[in-house]
Amino acid sequence: MSTQSRRPVPLLAIKALHTLVWAFFVGSIAAVPISARAERFDWVLGFAGIVLVEVLVLAFNRMQCPLTAMAAPYTPDRHPNFDIYLPEWLARYNKEIFGPLFGLGLLYASARWMGWLG
């Protein structure tokens, strides 16, 4: 029997949910510059607002997703990806990768909105 199949069902469900939530926020981050390119600045504000709510949730939770705490009782594993279906390197550097991408997306959107970019 594999290690994966011996994990409790709640852990597998939390990991799946966490992965879906992560994908939603990564999609929202990607949608900021895409919406700016399409000159849909109302969408830029919406997607940026979604991401900023997530940033606030993380900030009030010591920079940790609440789903991580929900997954913790089901396993002693504390690898960066114990609570999400991502490669370990991506789970480890998630904030370092997507934080700057979000910031760059906002800068691009701002420049487009100000008319500095064609």
C-alpha positions in Angstrom: 0.0 0.0 0.0 1.4 3.4 -0.9 1.9 6.2 1.5 -0.6 8.3 -0.4 -3.4 5.7 0.0 -2.8 5.5 3.8 -3.4 9.2 4.3 -6.7 10.1 5.9 -9.5 11.2 3.6 -9.8 14.6 5.2 -6.2 15.4 4.4 -6.7 14.4 0.8 -9.8 16.6 0.6 -8.0 19.6 2.2 -5.1 19.2 -0.2 -7.5 19.1 -3.2 -9.4 22.2 -1.9 -6.1 24.0 -1.1 -4.9 23.3 -4.7 -8.1 24.6 -6.2 -7.9 27.8 -4.0 -4.3 28.2 -5.0 -5.1 27.9 -8.7 -8.0 30.4 -8.3 -5.6 33.0 -6.8 -2.8 32.3 -9.3 -5.4 32.8 -12.1 -6.5 36.1 -10.5 -2.9 37.2 -10.4 -2.4 36.3 -14.0 -5.7 38.1 -14.9 -4.5 41.5 -13.7 -2.1 42.2 -16.6 -4.3 40.3 -19.1 -7.2 42.5 -18.1 -5.0 45.6 -18.3 -3.9 44.7 -21.8 -7.6 44.4 -22.8 -8.2 47.8 -21.1 -10.7 46.3 -18.7 -9.6 48.3 -15.7 -12.8 47.4 -13.8 -11.7 43.7 -14.1 -8.2 44.7 -13.0 -9.7 46.2 -9.8 -11.8 43.1 -9.2 -9.0 40.6 -9.7 -6.6 42.8 -7.6 -9.2 43.1 -4.9 -9.6 39.3 -4.8 -5.8 38.9 -4.4 -5.6 41.6 -1.8 -8.2 39.9 0.3 -6.1 36.7 0.2 -3.0 38.8 1.2 -5.0 40.1 4.2 -6.0 36.6 5.2 -2.4 35.5 5.0 -1.2 38.6 7.0 -3.7 38.0 9.8 -2.7 34.3 9.9 1.1 34.8 10.2 1.6 34.4 6.4 0.1 30.9 6.4 -3.0 29.7 4.6 -5.7 28.7 7.1 -6.0 25.4 5.2 -2.5 24.5 6.3 -3.6 24.5 9.9 -6.6 22.4 9.0 -4.4 19.8 7.3 -1.8 19.7 10.1 -3.6 17.3 12.5 -3.9 14.6 9.8 -0.1 14.1 9.2 3.2 14.6 10.9 4.7 15.6 7.5 5.8 19.2 7.4 7.3 19.4 3.9 6.3 22.7 2.2 3.7 20.7 0.1 2.2 18.5 2.8 -1.1 20.4 2.5 -1.3 21.0 -1.2 -0.8 19.2 -4.5 2.2 21.3 -5.8 5.8 20.4 -6.3 7.8 21.0 -3.2 9.9 23.8 -4.7 6.8 25.7 -5.8 5.0 25.3 -2.5 8.2 26.5 -0.7 8.7 29.6 -2.9 5.1 30.3 -3.7 4.9 33.8 -2.1 8.4 34.7 -3.4 7.3 33.8 -7.0 3.7 35.1 -7.1 4.1 38.2 -4.9 6.5 39.9 -7.3 4.4 38.7 -10.3 1.3 40.3 -8.7 3.3 43.5 -8.0 4.6 43.6 -11.6 1.1 43.0 -12.9 -0.2 46.0 -10.9 2.6 48.2 -12.2 1.8 47.2 -15.7 -1.9 47.8 -15.2 -1.1 51.2 -13.6 1.1 52.1 -16.6 -1.6 51.1 -19.0 -4.3 53.0 -17.1 -2.1 56.1 -17.0 -1.6 55.8 -20.8 2.2 55.4 -20.4 2.1 52.2 -22.4 0.3 51.8 -25.8 
